[in-house]
Amino acid sequence: MRWFVFANYGLALAFVCAVLVAGVFEADGADVRIQRKTCPAPDGVKIVYSAAGAGETALVFVHGGLADRSFYEGQLRAFAGRFRVIAPDLAGHGESGADRKKWGIPEFGADIKAVVTAEKLRRVILFGNSLGGPCAIEAALVLPGTVIGVVGIDTFQRLDYTITADEARRQAEAFRDDYAGNVKTMVKALFHADADPALVADAARRMMKTPPAAAYAIFLGMSGYDTAAAARRLSVPLRAINGDLYETDVRANRKIIADFDAVVMKHVGHYPMLEKPDEFNRNVAGIAEGLGKK
């Protein structure tokens, strides 16, 4: 699996940790108050996000391409007892606006910065699933002194992958021509063959809510993005919590950024927060604890 769900879809289908830290989790999450909030991106697009909890350190969870912030409802409830927990909808996704003229990873990074700034967060760990991973790197680069670590979620298997202009164009056109069919095929490829069919269907259902026109623009906006170049500019640690559906090349990634490490969850696909939430949360807790000590 590459850093971006769409890029891996191209390779797979012709395109397209640690001990639980005491006190991290609520008893059942039932009493957590999750707020729906908004702020403007630098280009004026409305960004909608969820926020819960309080704490010196904030955990910001960024969804993947065509997904939305609802993928992280479990983390909002689980971690609000100790952290400020934020989950935004990037532009074109979920409830956020789609009236953007320029689409790309840096613009999504600016969406994240806008939320961090609106919340007046001082100490942040950014978590990003798939597309959200490089978006989190971009946000870290424009939030110096605020972000203390970036954590990919089933992303950064190889930091040196770059989607070509031809790949981006072909996939944008494919999704434009048969949006529902391509979403279903793509999502199926992101789970192990024996994954719960209801879970796979639910992920596809959520992702089909993204407007096809926005998806087309998002695909085109990925063209030529150099994840490795962005990662080399990071001044904070880079981590990953990945599934084992696609191999994570830690050695190759450390040639790009020395302070890289990954936890690989067994028999897990692209959405570990949905497939094995308890194990995923233990990994989040352990990595957050480790980054907090640096």
Secondary structure as the mmCIF struct_conf table of DSSP 4:
data_model
#
loop_
_struct_conf.conf_type_id
_struct_conf.id
_struct_conf.beg_label_comp_id
_struct_conf.beg_label_asym_id
_struct_conf.beg_label_seq_id
_struct_conf.end_label_comp_id
_struct_conf.end_label_asym_id
_struct_conf.end_label_seq_id
BEND BEND1 TRP A 3 PHE A 4
HELX_RH_AL_P HELX_RH_AL_P1 VAL A 5 LEU A 13
BEND BEND2 ALA A 14 ALA A 14
STRN STRN1 PHE A 15 PHE A 15
HELX_LH_PP_P HELX_LH_PP_P1 VAL A 19 VAL A 21
TURN_TY1_P TURN_TY1_P1 ALA A 22 GLY A 23
BEND BEND3 PHE A 25 PHE A 25
BEND BEND4 ALA A 27 GLY A 29
TURN_TY1_P TURN_TY1_P2 ALA A 30 ASP A 31
HELX_LH_PP_P HELX_LH_PP_P2 VAL A 32 ILE A 34
STRN STRN2 GLN A 35 PRO A 40
TURN_TY1_P TURN_TY1_P3 PRO A 42 ASP A 43
BEND BEND5 GLY A 44 GLY A 44
STRN STRN3 LYS A 46 ALA A 52
BEND BEND6 GLU A 56 THR A 57
STRN STRN4 ALA A 58 VAL A 62
TURN_TY1_P TURN_TY1_P4 GLY A 65 LEU A 66
HELX_RH_3T_P HELX_RH_3T_P1 ARG A 69 TYR A 72
HELX_RH_AL_P HELX_RH_AL_P2 GLU A 73 PHE A 79
TURN_TY1_P TURN_TY1_P5 ALA A 80 ARG A 82
BEND BEND7 PHE A 83 PHE A 83
STRN STRN5 ARG A 84 PRO A 88
HELX_LH_PP_P HELX_LH_PP_P3 ASP A 89 LEU A 90
TURN_TY1_P TURN_TY1_P6 ALA A 91 GLY A 92
BEND BEND8 HIS A 93 HIS A 93
TURN_TY1_P TURN_TY1_P7 GLY A 94 GLU A 95
BEND BEND9 SER A 96 SER A 96
BEND BEND10 LYS A 101 LYS A 102
BEND BEND11 GLY A 104 GLY A 104
HELX_RH_AL_P HELX_RH_AL_P3 ILE A 105 ALA A 118
TURN_TY1_P TURN_TY1_P8 GLU A 119 LYS A 120
BEND BEND12 ARG A 122 ARG A 123
STRN STRN6 VAL A 124 ASN A 129
TURN_TY1_P TURN_TY1_P9 SER A 130 LEU A 131
HELX_RH_AL_P HELX_RH_AL_P4 GLY A 132 LEU A 141
TURN_TY1_P TURN_TY1_P10 VAL A 142 VAL A 142
BEND BEND13 LEU A 143 LEU A 143
TURN_TY1_P TURN_TY1_P11 PRO A 144 THR A 146
STRN STRN7 VAL A 147 ILE A 153
BEND BEND14 ASP A 154 ASP A 154
BEND BEND15 GLN A 157 GLN A 157
TURN_TY1_P TURN_TY1_P12 LEU A 159 ASP A 160
HELX_RH_AL_P HELX_RH_AL_P5 ALA A 165 ASP A 177
BEND BEND16 ASP A 178 ASP A 178
HELX_RH_AL_P HELX_RH_AL_P6 TYR A 179 LYS A 188
TURN_TY1_P TURN_TY1_P13 ALA A 189 LEU A 190
BEND BEND17 PHE A 191 PHE A 191
TURN_TY1_P TURN_TY1_P14 ALA A 193 ASP A 194
BEND BEND18 ALA A 195 ALA A 195
HELX_RH_AL_P HELX_RH_AL_P7 PRO A 197 MET A 207
TURN_TY1_P TURN_TY1_P15 MET A 208 LYS A 209
BEND BEND19 THR A 210 THR A 210
HELX_RH_AL_P HELX_RH_AL_P8 PRO A 212 GLY A 221
TURN_TY1_P TURN_TY1_P16 MET A 222 GLY A 224
HELX_RH_AL_P HELX_RH_AL_P9 THR A 227 ARG A 232
TURN_TY1_P TURN_TY1_P17 ARG A 233 ARG A 233
BEND BEND20 VAL A 236 VAL A 236
STRN STRN8 LEU A 238 GLY A 243
BEND BEND21 ASP A 244 TYR A 246
HELX_RH_AL_P HELX_RH_AL_P10 VAL A 250 ARG A 254
TURN_TY1_P TURN_TY1_P18 LYS A 255 ILE A 256
BEND BEND22 ALA A 258 ASP A 259
STRN STRN9 PHE A 260 MET A 265
TURN_TY1_P TURN_TY1_P19 LYS A 266 HIS A 267
BEND BEND23 HIS A 270 HIS A 270
HELX_RH_AL_P HELX_RH_AL_P11 PRO A 272 GLU A 275
BEND BEND24 LYS A 276 LYS A 276
HELX_RH_AL_P HELX_RH_AL_P12 PRO A 277 GLY A 292
TURN_TY1_P TURN_TY1_P20 LYS A 293 LYS A 293
#
